Amino acid sequence: MTDFDKPDCILFDLDSTLYSVRLGLEKSVSRRVNRYIAEYLGLPPEEAWALRKERVTAAGYGTTLEWLRAEKNFNDPHIIDEYFAFIHPEDEADGLGPDPHLRSLLLDLSESMTLAILTNSPEEHAERILAKLGIADLFPSIFGIRGNGLKGKPRPEVFRRALDSLKSSPRRCVFVDDVRRYAEFYRNMGGHGIFFDELNEHPEFPPPRIRRLDELPGVIEGIRSGS
């Protein structure tokens, strides 16, 4: 690896990456998504969940919203705003608080690398979470689904927008995500995709795979040294 290729920025996923999946915030979001689409489509919750799972998986949509927009005429901006407000209410992160250990870790990383957020959630949700964790000032750039034209990971244009804005490239920007297929996609782009597998659900996944963010500095050092 040449000096030009050595990573100098990190794209972090947000949910269940910068805070623990054990807190259950994403499960709560998923339940609210299911309630919303059940009402929107006029289906029982169980049927709505099954349809959502089948279509998002089969068609390879990055988000439920992409499926709704592509197949269910879900394109009115006011309805989309209503959807975001419902699934991400203002009190959604009230259970989170400042994380001094996380802040210290990120501060150390920020001394030599630019930190940014790449999330399939709306920017207002990301801002809310980062503020609750006490780390908002460490992320000058948030790439959310609104700015990405309501498209999400793993679409290549979503990654390219973030990388272009950061004046970086897959080889020079590390990407950390708790969703396996997103990390895999970034690797297929030629980038350093690190899979955050906190619950050790995919031990077979090839390295770099981490279970704690504390492991990240060591992994980055290994990438820089070519080991």
ROMAR-718064 format. One record per residue: residue in three letters; residue number from 1; x negated, y negated, z of N, C-alpha, C in turn. Coordinates in Angstrom, 1 decimal. Atoms other than C-alpha are relative to their C-alpha. Last residue first. Layout:
<sites>
  res    n     n.u     n.v     n.w    ca.u    ca.v    ca.w     c.u     c.v     c.w
  ALA  NUM       X       Y       Z       X       Y       Z       X       Y       Z
...
</sites>
This chain:
<sites>
  res    n     n.u     n.v     n.w    ca.u    ca.v    ca.w     c.u     c.v     c.w
  SER  227     0.0    -1.3    -0.6     0.6     6.3     7.9     1.4     0.6     0.1
  GLY  226    -0.1    -1.1     1.0     0.3     3.5     5.4     0.0     1.4     0.6
  SER  225     1.3    -0.7     0.1    -1.0     1.0     8.0     0.0     1.1    -1.0
  ARG  224     1.0     0.9     0.4     1.9    -1.3     7.5    -1.4     0.6    -0.2
  ILE  223    -0.2     0.3     1.4     4.4     1.5     7.5    -1.1    -1.0    -0.5
  GLY  222     0.4    -1.2     0.9     2.9     2.9    10.7     0.2    -0.3    -1.5
  GLU  221     1.5     0.0     0.0     3.0    -0.6    12.4    -0.4     1.2    -0.9
  ILE  220     0.4     1.0     0.9     6.7    -0.8    11.4    -1.5     0.0    -0.1
  VAL  219    -0.3    -0.5     1.3     7.4     2.6    13.0    -0.5    -1.1    -1.0
  GLY  218     1.0    -1.0     0.3     5.6     1.5    16.2     0.3     0.5    -1.5
  PRO  217     1.4     0.6     0.3     7.5    -1.8    16.3    -1.0     1.1    -0.4
  LEU  216     0.1     0.7     1.2    10.9     0.1    15.8    -1.4    -0.6    -0.2
  GLU  215     0.9    -0.8     0.9    10.6     2.7    18.5    -0.3    -0.8    -1.2
  ASP  214     1.4     0.1    -0.5    12.1     0.3    21.1    -1.0     0.7    -0.9
  LEU  213     0.7     1.1     0.7    15.1     0.1    18.9    -1.4    -0.2     0.5
  ARG  212     0.0     1.2    -0.8    16.0     3.6    20.2    -0.7    -1.1    -0.8
  ARG  211    -1.2    -0.1    -0.9    17.0     6.7    18.3     0.1    -1.1     1.0
  ILE  210     0.2     0.4    -1.4    14.7     6.2    15.3     1.3     0.2     0.8
  ARG  209    -1.3    -0.1    -0.6    14.4     7.9    11.9    -0.3    -0.4     1.5
  PRO  208    -0.2     0.5    -1.4    11.4     7.1     9.7     1.5     0.1     0.4
  PRO  207     0.4     1.3    -0.6    11.4     9.9     8.9    -0.2    -1.1    -1.0
  PRO  206     1.5     0.2     0.1    13.4    12.6     7.1    -0.4    -1.4     0.6
  PHE  205     0.3     1.1     0.9    16.9    13.3     8.3    -1.5    -0.3     0.0
  GLU  204     0.7    -0.5     1.3    17.1    16.8     9.8    -0.4    -1.2    -0.9
  PRO  203     1.5    -0.2    -0.2    17.8    15.4    13.3    -0.7     0.4    -1.2
  HIS  202     0.6    -0.5     1.3    21.1    14.0    12.0    -1.5     0.2     0.2
  GLU  201    -1.0    -0.8     0.8    23.5    13.5    15.0    -0.6     0.6    -1.3
  ASN  200     0.8    -1.1     0.5    20.7    12.3    17.4     1.0     1.0    -0.8
  LEU  199    -0.5    -1.2    -0.6    23.1    10.0    19.2    -0.6     1.3    -0.5
  GLU  198     0.0     0.0    -1.5    21.1     6.9    18.5     0.4     1.3     0.6
  ASP  197    -0.8    -1.1    -0.3    20.4     7.7    14.8     0.1     0.2     1.5
  PHE  196    -0.1     0.1    -1.4    19.0     4.4    13.5     1.1     1.1     0.5
  PHE  195    -1.3    -0.5    -0.5    17.9     5.3    10.0     0.0     0.0     1.5
  ILE  194     0.1    -0.7    -1.3    15.0     3.2     8.8     1.4     0.4     0.5
  GLY  193    -1.3    -0.2    -0.7    15.0     2.3     5.1    -0.2     0.8     1.2
  HIS  192     0.3    -0.6    -1.2    11.6     1.0     3.8     1.4     0.1     0.8
  GLY  191     0.2     0.7    -1.2    12.5     0.2     0.2    -0.3     0.9     1.3
  GLY  190     1.5     0.1    -0.2    12.1     1.8    -3.2    -0.4    -0.7     1.3
  MET  189     0.3     1.2     0.6    15.8     1.3    -4.1    -1.5    -0.3     0.1
  ASN  188    -0.1    -0.3     1.5    16.3     5.0    -3.3    -0.3    -1.3    -0.8
  ARG  187     1.2    -0.7     0.4    15.1     4.1     0.2     0.0     0.3    -1.5
  TYR  186     1.1     0.9     0.0    17.8     1.5     0.4    -1.3     0.7    -0.3
  PHE  185    -0.1     0.9     1.2    20.4     4.0    -0.6    -1.2    -0.9    -0.1
  GLU  184     0.4    -0.8     1.2    19.2     6.5     2.0     0.0    -0.9    -1.2
  ALA  183     1.4    -0.2    -0.1    19.5     3.9     4.8    -0.6     0.7    -1.2
  TYR  182     0.5     1.3     0.3    23.0     3.1     3.6    -1.5     0.0     0.1
  ARG  181     0.0     0.2     1.5    23.9     6.7     3.4    -0.5    -1.4    -0.4
  ARG  180     1.0    -0.8     0.7    22.8     7.4     7.0     0.0    -0.4    -1.5
  VAL  179    -0.7    -0.8     1.0    24.8     4.6     8.6    -1.0     0.7    -0.9
  ASP  178    -0.4    -1.3    -0.7    23.0     3.4    11.8     0.9     0.8    -1.0
  ASP  177    -1.5    -0.2     0.0    21.1     0.8     9.8     0.3     1.3     0.7
  VAL  176    -0.4    -0.9    -1.1    17.6    -0.7     9.8     1.5     0.1     0.0
  PHE  175    -1.5     0.0    -0.2    16.1    -2.2     6.6     0.3     1.0     1.0
  VAL  174    -0.5    -1.2    -0.7    12.4    -3.2     6.3     1.5    -0.1     0.2
  CYS  173    -1.0     0.3    -1.0    11.5    -5.9     3.8     0.5     1.4     0.6
  ARG  172     0.5     0.9    -1.1     8.3    -6.0     1.8     1.1    -0.3     1.1
  ARG  171     1.3    -0.4    -0.5     8.8    -3.0    -0.5    -0.5    -0.9     1.2
  PRO  170    -0.1    -1.2    -0.8    12.5    -3.7    -0.9    -1.3     0.5     0.6
  SER  169    -0.2    -1.2     0.8    11.7    -7.2    -2.0     0.2     1.2     0.8
  SER  168     0.7    -1.2    -0.4    11.4   -10.7    -0.4     0.4     1.1    -1.1
  LYS  167     1.2     0.0     0.9    12.3   -14.3    -1.1    -0.9     1.2     0.3
  LEU  166     1.1    -0.1    -0.9    14.7   -14.1     1.9    -1.3    -0.1    -0.8
  SER  165     0.0     1.2    -0.9    17.5   -15.3    -0.3    -1.2    -0.1     0.9
  ASP  164     0.3     1.2     0.8    16.5   -12.8    -3.0     0.0    -1.3     0.9
  LEU  163     1.4     0.0     0.3    16.4   -10.0    -0.5    -0.4    -1.2    -0.8
  ALA  162     0.8     0.3    -1.3    19.8   -10.8     0.9    -1.5    -0.1    -0.3
  ARG  161    -0.3     1.4    -0.4    21.4   -11.1    -2.6    -0.8    -0.4     1.3
  ARG  160     0.8     1.0     0.8    19.6    -8.0    -3.8     0.2    -1.4     0.5
  PHE  159     1.4     0.0    -0.5    20.9    -5.9    -0.9    -0.8    -1.0    -0.7
  VAL  158     0.0     0.5    -1.4    24.5    -6.8    -1.7    -1.4    -0.1     0.6
  GLU  157     0.0     1.5     0.0    23.9    -6.5    -5.4     0.0    -0.6     1.3
  PRO  156     1.3     0.6     0.2    22.8    -2.9    -4.9     0.0    -1.5     0.0
  ARG  155     0.1     0.6     1.4    26.2    -1.9    -3.4    -1.4    -0.6    -0.2
  PRO  154     1.3     0.0     0.5    25.6     0.2    -0.2    -0.1    -0.6    -1.5
  LYS  153     0.9    -1.1     0.2    26.7    -1.9     1.5     0.7     1.2    -0.3
  GLY  152     0.8    -0.4    -1.1    29.6    -4.3     1.1    -1.1     1.0    -0.4
  LYS  151     0.6    -1.3     0.3    31.6    -6.4    -1.3    -1.0     0.4     1.1
  LEU  150    -0.9    -1.0    -0.5    33.9    -9.2    -0.3    -0.5     1.4    -0.4
  GLY  149    -1.1    -0.1     1.0    32.0   -11.6    -2.6     0.9     1.1     0.4
  ASN  148     0.3    -1.1     1.0    28.8   -11.0    -0.6     1.2     0.2    -0.9
  GLY  147     1.0     0.5     0.9    29.2   -14.3     1.3    -0.4     1.0    -1.1
  ARG  146    -0.6     1.2     0.7    32.4   -13.0     2.8    -1.0    -0.5    -1.0
  ILE  145    -0.8    -0.4     1.2    30.9    -9.6     3.5     0.7    -1.1    -0.7
  GLY  144    -1.2    -0.7    -0.3    28.1   -10.9     5.7     0.9     0.2    -1.2
  PHE  143    -0.6    -0.3     1.3    24.5   -11.9     5.1     1.2     0.9     0.3
  ILE  142    -1.0    -1.0    -0.2    23.4   -13.7     8.3     0.7     0.3    -1.4
  SER  141    -0.7    -0.5     1.1    20.2   -15.7     8.1     0.9     1.1     0.3
  PRO  140    -0.4     1.2     0.8    18.7   -17.8    10.9     0.8     0.4    -1.2
  PHE  139    -0.5    -0.5     1.4    18.7   -14.7    13.1     0.5    -1.2    -0.8
  LEU  138     1.0    -0.8     0.6    16.7   -15.3    16.3     0.3     0.4    -1.4
  ASP  137     1.0     0.8     0.5    18.9   -18.1    17.5    -1.1     0.7    -0.7
  ALA  136    -0.4     0.7     1.2    21.9   -15.8    17.8    -1.1    -0.8    -0.6
  ILE  135     1.1    -0.1     1.0    20.1   -13.5    20.3     0.3    -0.8    -1.3
  GLY  134     1.0     1.0    -0.3    22.1   -13.9    23.5    -1.2    -0.1    -1.0
  LEU  133     1.2    -0.7    -0.4    24.0   -10.7    23.1    -1.1    -0.9     0.3
  LYS  132    -0.2    -0.8    -1.2    27.3   -12.5    23.2    -1.3     0.6     0.5
  ALA  131    -0.1     0.9    -1.1    26.1   -15.0    20.6     0.1     0.7     1.3
  LEU  130     1.4     0.5    -0.3    24.9   -12.3    18.3     0.0    -1.0     1.2
  ILE  129     0.8    -1.0    -0.6    28.3   -10.6    18.5    -1.4    -0.5     0.4
  ARG  128    -0.6    -0.2    -1.3    30.3   -13.8    17.8    -0.8     1.1     0.8
  GLU  127     0.4     1.1    -0.9    28.0   -14.8    14.9     0.5     0.2     1.4
  ALA  126     1.4    -0.1    -0.3    28.4   -11.3    13.4    -0.4    -1.2     0.9
  HIS  125     0.2    -1.1    -0.9    32.2   -11.5    13.6    -1.5     0.2     0.5
  GLU  124    -0.5     0.4    -1.3    32.3   -14.9    12.1    -0.1     1.1     1.0
  GLU  123     1.1     0.8    -0.7    30.1   -13.7     9.2     0.5    -0.4     1.4
  PRO  122     0.1     1.4     0.4    32.6   -11.0     8.1    -1.0    -0.8     0.9
  SER  121    -1.0     0.8    -0.7    31.7    -7.4     8.6    -0.1    -1.4    -0.4
  ASN  120    -1.3    -0.1     0.7    29.8    -5.3     6.1     1.1    -0.7     0.7
  THR  119    -1.2    -0.7    -0.6    26.6    -6.5     7.7     1.2     0.1    -1.0
  LEU  118    -0.8    -0.4     1.2    23.1    -7.6     6.7     1.1     0.9     0.5
  ILE  117    -1.1    -0.9    -0.1    21.5    -9.6     9.5     0.6     0.3    -1.3
  ALA  116    -1.3     0.4     0.7    18.1   -11.3     9.2     1.0     1.1     0.3
  LEU  115    -1.1    -0.9    -0.4    14.7   -11.3    11.0     1.3    -0.6    -0.6
  THR  114    -1.3     0.7     0.1    11.6   -12.8     9.4     1.1     1.0     0.3
  MET  113    -0.9    -0.4     1.0     8.4   -11.0    10.5     1.3    -0.9     0.1
  SER  112     0.7    -0.3     1.3     5.2   -11.8    12.3     1.0     0.4    -1.1
  GLU  111     1.3     0.7     0.1     6.3   -13.5    15.5    -0.7     0.2    -1.3
  SER  110    -0.2     1.3     0.8     9.9   -12.4    14.9    -1.3    -0.8    -0.1
  LEU  109     0.0    -0.3     1.5     9.0    -8.8    16.0     0.0    -1.3    -0.8
  ASP  108     1.3    -0.6     0.4     8.0   -10.0    19.5    -0.1     0.2    -1.5
  LEU  107     0.9     1.1     0.0    11.1   -12.1    19.8    -1.4     0.4    -0.4
  LEU  106    -0.2     0.7     1.3    13.2    -9.1    18.7    -0.9    -1.2    -0.1
  LEU  105     0.5    -0.8     1.1    11.8    -7.0    21.5     0.1    -0.7    -1.3
  SER  104     1.5    -0.1    -0.1    12.2    -9.7    24.1    -0.6     0.8    -1.2
  ARG  103     0.5     1.3     0.4    15.8   -10.3    23.0    -1.5     0.0     0.0
  LEU  102    -0.1     0.1     1.4    16.6    -6.6    23.2    -0.6    -1.4    -0.5
  HIS  101     1.0    -0.9     0.6    15.3    -6.5    26.7     0.0     0.0    -1.5
  PRO  100     1.4     0.5     0.0    17.1    -9.6    27.7    -1.0     0.9    -0.6
  ASP   99     0.9    -1.2    -0.1    20.5    -8.3    26.5    -1.4    -0.5     0.0
  PRO   98     1.4     0.2     0.4    23.1   -11.0    27.1    -0.8     1.2     0.3
  GLY   97     0.7     1.1    -0.7    26.6    -9.7    27.5    -1.4    -0.1    -0.5
  LEU   96     1.4     0.1     0.2    29.1    -7.5    25.6    -0.5    -1.2     0.8
  GLY   95     0.7    -0.9    -0.8    32.5    -6.6    26.9    -1.5     0.0    -0.2
  ASP   94     0.1     0.5    -1.4    34.0    -9.8    25.6    -0.7     1.0     0.9
  ALA   93     1.3    -0.3    -0.6    33.1    -8.7    22.1    -0.1    -0.4     1.4
  GLU   92     0.5    -1.4     0.3    36.6    -8.2    20.6    -1.4     0.3     0.7
  ASP   91     0.4    -0.6    -1.2    38.0   -11.3    22.3    -0.6     1.3    -0.1
  GLU   90     1.0     0.8    -0.7    38.2   -13.4    19.2    -0.6     0.6     1.3
  PRO   89    -0.6     1.1    -0.9    40.0   -10.7    17.3    -1.1    -0.7     0.8
  HIS   88     1.1     0.6    -0.8    38.0    -8.7    14.6     0.6    -1.2     0.8
  ILE   87     0.9    -1.0    -0.3    40.5    -6.3    13.0    -1.2    -0.5     0.9
  PHE   86    -0.6    -1.1    -0.7    43.4    -8.7    13.1    -1.1     1.0     0.5
  ALA   85    -0.3     0.5    -1.4    41.4   -11.9    12.2     0.6     1.2     0.8
  PHE   84     1.2     0.2    -0.8    39.8   -10.0     9.3     0.3    -0.4     1.4
  TYR   83     0.6    -1.3    -0.3    43.1    -8.8     8.0    -1.2    -0.1     0.8
  GLU   82    -0.8    -0.6    -1.1    44.7   -12.2     8.3    -0.5     1.4     0.4
  ASP   81     0.4     0.7    -1.2    41.8   -13.7     6.3     0.8     0.6     1.2
  ILE   80     1.3    -0.5    -0.4    42.4   -11.0     3.7    -0.5    -0.7     1.2
  ILE   79    -0.2    -1.3    -0.6    46.1   -11.8     3.6    -1.4     0.5     0.4
  HIS   78    -0.6     0.2    -1.3    45.3   -15.5     3.1     0.2     1.3     0.7
  PRO   77     1.0     0.5    -1.0    42.8   -14.8     0.3     0.6    -0.1     1.4
  ASP   76    -0.4     1.4    -0.4    45.4   -12.7    -1.6    -0.9    -0.4     1.1
  ASN   75     1.0     1.0     0.5    43.5    -9.7    -3.1     0.4    -1.4     0.4
  PHE   74     0.2     0.7    -1.2    45.0    -6.5    -1.6    -1.0    -1.1    -0.3
  ASN   73    -0.4     1.4     0.3    46.5    -5.1    -4.7    -0.2    -0.9     1.2
  LYS   72    -1.3     0.4    -0.6    46.3    -1.6    -3.3     0.4    -1.4    -0.1
  GLU   71    -1.1    -0.9     0.3    43.7     0.2    -5.4     1.3    -0.4     0.6
  ALA   70     0.1    -0.7     1.3    40.6    -2.0    -5.8     1.3     0.8    -0.3
  ARG   69     0.0     0.9     1.1    41.3    -4.5    -3.1     0.1     0.7    -1.3
  LEU   68    -1.3     0.7     0.1    42.4    -1.9    -0.6     0.0    -1.0    -1.1
  TRP   67    -1.0    -0.9     0.5    39.4     0.3    -1.4     1.3    -0.7    -0.1
  GLU   66     0.2    -0.2     1.5    37.0    -2.6    -1.1     1.0     1.0    -0.6
  LEU   65    -0.4     1.1     0.7    38.5    -3.5     2.3    -0.2     0.1    -1.5
  THR   64    -1.4    -0.2     0.2    38.0     0.0     3.6     0.6    -1.2    -0.8
  THR   63    -0.9     0.5    -1.1    34.3    -0.6     3.1     1.4     0.4    -0.3
  GLY   62     0.8     0.3    -1.1    31.4     0.7     1.0     0.8    -0.3     1.3
  TYR   61    -0.1     1.4    -0.5    33.6     2.5    -1.4    -0.8    -0.3     1.2
  GLY   60     1.3     0.6    -0.4    32.3     5.8    -2.7     0.1    -1.5     0.4
  ALA   59     0.3     1.0     1.0    35.5     6.8    -4.6    -1.4    -0.7     0.4
  ALA   58     0.0    -0.6     1.4    35.9    10.1    -2.8    -0.5    -1.1    -1.0
  THR   57     1.1    -1.0     0.3    34.8     8.8     0.6     0.0     0.4    -1.4
  VAL   56     1.3     0.7    -0.2    36.9     5.6     0.7    -1.1     0.9    -0.3
  ARG   55     0.3     0.9     1.1    39.8     7.4    -0.9    -1.3    -0.7     0.2
  GLU   54     0.2    -0.7     1.2    39.9    10.4     1.5    -0.4    -0.9    -1.1
  LYS   53     1.2    -0.8     0.0    39.3     8.5     4.7    -0.3     0.6    -1.4
  ARG   52     1.2     0.9     0.0    41.9     5.8     3.9    -1.3     0.8     0.0
  LEU   51     0.1     0.6     1.3    44.5     8.4     2.9    -1.3    -0.9     0.0
  ALA   50     0.4    -1.0     0.9    43.9    10.4     6.1    -0.2    -0.5    -1.4
  TRP   49     1.4    -0.3    -0.3    44.1     7.3     8.3    -0.6     1.1    -1.0
  ALA   48     0.8     1.1     0.5    47.3     6.1     6.6    -1.5     0.3     0.2
  GLU   47     0.0     0.0     1.5    48.9     9.5     7.0    -0.9    -1.1    -0.5
  GLU   46     0.8    -1.1     0.4    48.0     9.6    10.7    -0.1     0.1    -1.5
  PRO   45     1.5     0.2    -0.3    49.2     6.0    11.3    -0.8     1.2    -0.5
  PRO   44     0.3    -0.4    -1.4    52.6     6.7     9.6    -1.5    -0.1     0.2
  LEU   43     0.3    -1.5    -0.2    52.8     4.8     6.3    -0.1     0.2     1.5
  GLY   42    -1.2    -0.6    -0.5    54.3     1.4     5.3    -0.1     1.5     0.2
  LEU   41    -0.5    -1.0     0.9    51.3     0.4     3.3     1.3     0.7     0.3
  TYR   40     0.1     0.6     1.4    50.6    -2.8     5.1     0.6     0.9    -1.0
  GLU   39    -1.1     1.0     0.1    51.8    -1.4     8.5     0.0    -0.5    -1.4
  ALA   38    -1.2    -0.8    -0.2    49.5     1.7     8.2     1.2    -0.9    -0.2
  ILE   37    -0.4    -0.5     1.3    46.8    -0.6     6.8     1.2     0.9     0.1
  TYR   36    -0.3     1.0     1.0    46.8    -2.7     9.9     0.4     0.6    -1.3
  ARG   35    -1.3     0.5    -0.3    47.0     0.1    12.4     0.4    -1.0    -1.1
  ASN   34    -1.0    -1.0     0.3    44.1     1.9    10.7     1.4    -0.5     0.3
  VAL   33    -0.1    -0.1     1.5    41.9    -1.2    10.7     1.2     1.0    -0.4
  ARG   32    -0.7     1.1     0.4    42.7    -1.7    14.4     0.2     0.0    -1.5
  ARG   31    -1.4    -0.2    -0.4    41.7     1.8    15.2     0.8    -1.2    -0.5
  SER   30    -0.6    -1.0     0.9    38.5     1.4    13.2     1.5     0.2     0.3
  VAL   29    -0.3     0.6     1.3    37.7    -1.8    15.1     0.7     1.0    -1.0
  SER   28    -1.1     0.9    -0.2    38.1     0.0    18.4     0.4    -0.8    -1.3
  LYS   27    -1.2    -0.9    -0.1    35.9     2.8    17.3     1.2    -0.9     0.1
  GLU   26    -0.3    -0.4     1.4    33.3     0.2    16.2     1.2     0.9     0.0
  LEU   25    -0.6     1.1     0.7    33.3    -1.3    19.7     0.5     0.3    -1.4
  GLY   24    -1.3    -0.3     0.6    32.9     2.0    21.5     0.6    -1.1    -0.8
  LEU   23    -0.9     1.0    -0.5    30.1     1.0    23.9     1.4     0.1    -0.7
  ARG   22    -0.8    -0.6    -1.1    28.4     4.3    23.1     0.9    -1.0     0.6
  VAL   21    -1.2    -0.7     0.5    27.4     3.0    19.7     0.9     0.5     1.2
  SER   20    -0.2    -1.4     0.0    24.9     0.8    21.5     1.3     0.5    -0.5
  TYR   19    -0.6    -0.4    -1.2    24.2    -2.8    20.5     0.3     1.5    -0.1
  LEU   18     0.6     0.9    -1.0    21.9    -4.1    17.8     0.7     0.1     1.4
  THR   17     1.5     0.0     0.3    22.6    -1.0    15.7    -0.6    -1.0     1.0
  SER   16     0.6    -1.3    -0.4    26.1     0.1    16.6    -1.4     0.1    -0.4
  ASP   15    -0.8    -0.8    -0.9    27.4    -3.0    14.8    -0.6     1.4     0.2
  LEU   14    -0.5     0.6    -1.3    24.8    -5.3    13.3     0.6     1.0     0.9
  ASP   13    -1.5    -0.2    -0.1    22.7    -3.9    10.4     0.3    -0.6     1.4
  PHE   12    -0.6    -0.8    -1.0    19.2    -5.4    10.6     1.5     0.1    -0.3
  LEU   11    -1.4     0.2     0.2    17.2    -6.7     7.6     0.7     1.0     1.0
  ILE   10    -0.9    -1.1    -0.4    13.6    -7.0     8.7     1.4    -0.4    -0.2
  CYS    9    -1.3     0.4    -0.4    10.9    -9.2     7.1     0.8     1.3     0.4
  ASP    8     0.0     1.3    -0.8     7.2    -9.2     6.5     1.4    -0.5     0.4
  PRO    7    -1.2     0.7    -0.4     6.6    -5.7     5.2    -0.2    -1.2     0.8
  LYS    6    -0.2    -0.2    -1.4     3.3    -4.9     3.5     1.2    -0.8     0.5
  ASP    5    -1.1    -0.9    -0.3     3.7    -4.8    -0.2     0.3     0.2     1.5
  PHE    4    -1.2     0.6     0.6     1.5    -7.8    -1.0     1.2     0.8     0.4
  ASP    3    -0.4     1.0    -0.9    -1.2    -6.4     1.3     1.3    -0.7    -0.4
  THR    2     0.7     1.2     0.1    -1.3    -3.4    -1.0     0.5    -1.0     1.1
  MET    1    -0.8     1.2     0.0     0.0     0.0     0.0    -0.9    -1.2     0.0
</sites>
